[in-house]
Amino acid sequence: MDLGGWLRSLGLGQYEAAFRENAIDDTVLPNLTAEDLKDLGVGIVGHRRKLLDAIAALRADASAKAPPPDTLPATDITAKDTAERRQVTVMFSDLVGSTALSARM
């Protein structure tokens, strides 16, 4: 992403040098806060708001393009990949007077 071009498209090209000097790139940009923008020298509230709105739009675009994290690619199941099935018997039992019995132990 061309950060300078992005700033110019927002009409905020005057901040390009500050972003470059502070190593702001497309990986850092989505995490910038209003406080970070103040530290970068973006003193005008309207400019900060415009930048924050544009950053939020970038985040929304990035999340829309990313595949859902729970989607796994389809793979062929081989004999090695399959689990072994076994019968399991589970027994639940309750002893009358089990509290008194455990107290004696």
Helices and strands as residue ranges (DSSP letters): H 3-9, G 13-15, H 16-21, G 29-31, H 34-39, H 45-65, H 98-104
